[in-house]
Amino acid sequence: MLAKKLKDYNIILASGSPRRQSLLKDLDINFSVKLKSIKEEYPDTLKAAEITDYLSELKSKPYLKELNSNDILITSDTIVWLNNKALGKPKNYDEAFKMLSSLSNTNHEVITSVCISMGTQKNTIINDTVKVYFKELKQEEIDYYIKEYKPFDKAGSYGIQEWIGKIGINRIEGSYFTVMGFPVHKLYKELEKL
């Protein structure tokens, strides 16, 4: 099993996301959480998975000098991709309302990248894309969700595992966990290769 294989490694998850922490824990892997503040900016020329690949690697950079040979650092980034544009985290109620209104009665892609860094070795970056279909959301549903769940830490202003996902998403094409923020099936496969 993977947990046994990784017992000699020190796994570090550089993410404050409770969802990522929970999903990694569900793989029965022992890990610690380390957090550093980073400005999540990327060049305008990047599109779709190029953005999340870039940001997941960018998030690893402040830690690289501190890594030992038996350390494995995991960083990740998720965006919502709609009409050739990235939707990040909303800054306030109005931004969240606008984002959710734009997702209503249409489909979009959720893209998550994971960067795996080992000591001084080169980073490995994996990504996964999922298509998500929303029903037509009523204004009062959007208003209720934002006020009750405050999705300001979520790309695209929503969490699939929350109320809005349960009442608003008709179907998805791909991994549910990628939409939550971690393509655990691909991460598991990559860690098995170590």
C-alpha positions as CSV (number, residue, x, y, z in Angstrom):
1,M,0.0,0.0,0.0
2,L,1.0,3.6,-0.7
3,A,1.1,4.6,3.0
4,K,3.6,1.8,3.7
5,K,5.7,2.8,0.7
6,L,5.9,6.4,1.8
7,K,6.6,5.8,5.5
8,D,10.3,6.9,5.1
9,Y,9.3,10.2,3.5
10,N,8.2,13.4,5.2
11,I,5.1,14.5,3.3
12,I,4.3,18.2,3.5
13,L,1.0,19.7,2.3
14,A,1.4,23.4,1.7
15,S,-2.3,24.2,1.7
16,G,-4.7,25.8,4.1
17,S,-7.6,24.2,2.4
18,P,-9.6,22.0,4.8
19,R,-10.8,20.1,1.7
20,R,-7.3,19.3,0.4
21,Q,-6.2,18.3,3.9
22,S,-9.2,16.0,4.3
23,L,-8.8,14.4,0.9
24,L,-5.1,13.7,1.5
25,K,-5.9,12.2,4.9
26,D,-8.4,9.9,3.2
27,L,-5.5,8.4,1.2
28,D,-4.2,7.2,4.6
29,I,-1.0,9.2,4.2
30,N,0.7,10.8,7.1
31,F,1.6,14.4,6.4
32,S,2.1,17.8,8.0
33,V,0.7,21.1,6.9
34,K,3.0,24.1,6.4
35,L,1.7,27.5,5.2
36,K,3.4,30.5,3.7
37,S,1.8,33.5,2.2
38,I,2.2,33.9,-1.5
39,K,0.8,36.3,-4.1
40,E,-1.1,34.2,-6.6
41,E,-0.4,36.1,-9.8
42,Y,0.3,34.7,-13.3
43,P,1.1,36.0,-16.8
44,D,-1.9,37.1,-18.8
45,T,-0.8,34.9,-21.7
46,L,-1.5,31.7,-19.8
47,K,-4.7,29.7,-20.5
48,A,-6.7,27.0,-18.6
49,A,-4.4,24.3,-17.2
50,E,-1.3,26.5,-17.9
51,I,-2.6,28.8,-15.1
52,T,-3.0,26.1,-12.5
53,D,0.2,24.4,-13.5
54,Y,2.1,27.7,-13.1
55,L,0.4,28.6,-9.8
56,S,0.8,25.2,-8.2
57,E,4.6,25.4,-9.0
58,L,4.8,29.0,-7.9
59,K,3.3,28.0,-4.5
60,S,6.2,25.4,-4.0
61,K,9.0,28.0,-4.5
62,P,9.1,29.5,-1.0
63,Y,9.7,26.0,0.5
64,L,12.3,24.5,-1.9
65,K,15.4,25.7,-0.1
66,E,14.1,24.1,3.2
67,L,13.5,20.6,1.7
68,N,15.6,17.6,2.7
69,S,16.2,14.6,0.5
70,N,13.3,12.6,2.2
71,D,10.8,15.5,2.0
72,I,7.9,15.5,-0.5
73,L,6.1,18.8,-0.8
74,I,2.6,19.0,-2.3
75,T,1.2,22.3,-3.6
76,S,-2.0,22.7,-5.6
77,D,-4.2,25.3,-7.4
78,T,-7.7,25.2,-8.7
79,I,-9.6,27.6,-11.1
80,V,-13.0,27.7,-12.8
81,W,-12.6,28.2,-16.5
82,L,-15.6,29.8,-18.2
83,N,-15.8,31.4,-21.7
84,N,-12.0,31.4,-22.1
85,K,-11.5,33.2,-18.8
86,A,-10.3,32.1,-15.3
87,L,-12.6,32.7,-12.3
88,G,-10.6,32.8,-9.2
89,K,-11.7,33.5,-5.6
90,P,-14.3,36.3,-5.2
91,K,-13.2,39.3,-3.1
92,N,-16.7,40.2,-1.9
93,Y,-20.5,39.5,-2.1
94,D,-20.9,41.3,-5.4
95,E,-18.1,39.4,-7.1
96,A,-19.4,36.1,-5.8
97,F,-22.9,37.0,-7.0
98,K,-21.7,37.9,-10.5
99,M,-19.6,34.7,-10.8
100,L,-22.4,32.4,-9.7
101,S,-24.8,34.2,-12.0
102,S,-22.4,33.6,-14.9
103,L,-22.3,29.9,-14.1
104,S,-26.0,29.5,-13.9
105,N,-27.7,27.4,-16.7
106,T,-24.4,26.6,-18.4
107,N,-21.3,24.4,-18.1
108,H,-17.8,25.3,-17.2
109,E,-14.5,23.5,-16.5
110,V,-12.8,23.1,-13.1
111,I,-9.1,22.6,-13.5
112,T,-6.8,21.5,-10.6
113,S,-3.1,21.2,-10.8
114,V,-0.8,19.5,-8.2
115,C,3.0,20.1,-8.0
116,I,5.0,17.4,-6.3
117,S,8.5,18.6,-5.2
118,M,11.2,16.2,-3.8
119,G,14.3,17.7,-2.3
120,T,16.5,19.1,-5.0
121,Q,14.8,17.0,-7.8
122,K,12.7,18.5,-10.5
123,N,9.1,19.2,-9.8
124,T,6.4,16.9,-11.2
125,I,3.2,18.7,-12.2
126,I,-0.1,16.9,-12.8
127,N,-3.5,18.4,-13.7
128,D,-7.1,17.3,-14.2
129,T,-10.0,19.0,-15.9
130,V,-13.7,18.3,-15.1
131,K,-16.8,19.7,-16.9
132,V,-19.5,20.9,-14.5
133,Y,-23.1,21.6,-15.5
134,F,-25.3,24.0,-13.4
135,K,-29.0,24.3,-13.6
136,E,-30.6,27.8,-13.8
137,L,-30.0,29.3,-10.4
138,K,-32.6,31.6,-9.0
139,Q,-31.3,35.0,-7.6
140,E,-32.6,34.1,-4.1
141,E,-30.7,30.8,-4.2
142,I,-27.4,32.6,-5.1
143,D,-28.1,35.2,-2.4
144,Y,-28.9,32.6,0.2
145,Y,-25.8,30.5,-0.6
146,I,-23.4,33.5,-0.5
147,K,-24.8,34.8,2.8
148,E,-24.9,31.4,4.5
149,Y,-21.8,29.8,3.2
150,K,-19.5,32.8,2.4
151,P,-17.6,31.1,-0.5
152,F,-14.8,33.7,-0.6
153,D,-12.1,31.1,-0.4
154,K,-13.3,29.1,-3.3
155,A,-12.5,29.4,-7.0
156,G,-15.6,30.4,-9.0
157,S,-17.4,31.2,-5.7
158,Y,-18.7,27.7,-4.9
159,G,-17.9,24.4,-3.3
160,I,-19.4,21.4,-5.0
161,Q,-19.7,19.6,-1.6
162,E,-21.8,22.5,-0.2
163,W,-25.5,23.4,-0.5
164,I,-25.2,25.1,-3.9
165,G,-23.5,22.0,-5.4
166,K,-26.3,19.7,-4.0
167,I,-29.2,21.8,-5.3
168,G,-27.5,23.4,-8.4
169,I,-25.3,20.9,-10.2
170,N,-27.0,18.6,-12.7
171,R,-24.0,16.5,-13.6
172,I,-20.2,16.5,-13.9
173,E,-17.9,14.8,-16.4
174,G,-14.8,13.7,-14.5
175,S,-13.7,13.4,-10.9
176,Y,-15.8,15.0,-8.1
177,F,-12.6,15.4,-6.0
178,T,-10.9,17.4,-8.7
179,V,-13.8,19.9,-8.4
180,M,-13.3,19.9,-4.6
181,G,-9.6,20.9,-5.3
182,F,-7.6,17.7,-5.4
183,P,-7.4,15.1,-8.2
184,V,-6.6,12.4,-5.6
185,H,-6.7,9.6,-8.2
186,K,-3.9,11.2,-10.2
187,L,-2.0,12.2,-7.1
188,Y,-2.1,8.6,-5.7
189,K,-0.8,7.3,-9.0
190,E,2.0,9.8,-9.1
191,L,3.1,9.1,-5.5
192,E,3.1,5.3,-6.3
193,K,5.8,5.9,-8.9
194,L,8.2,7.3,-6.3
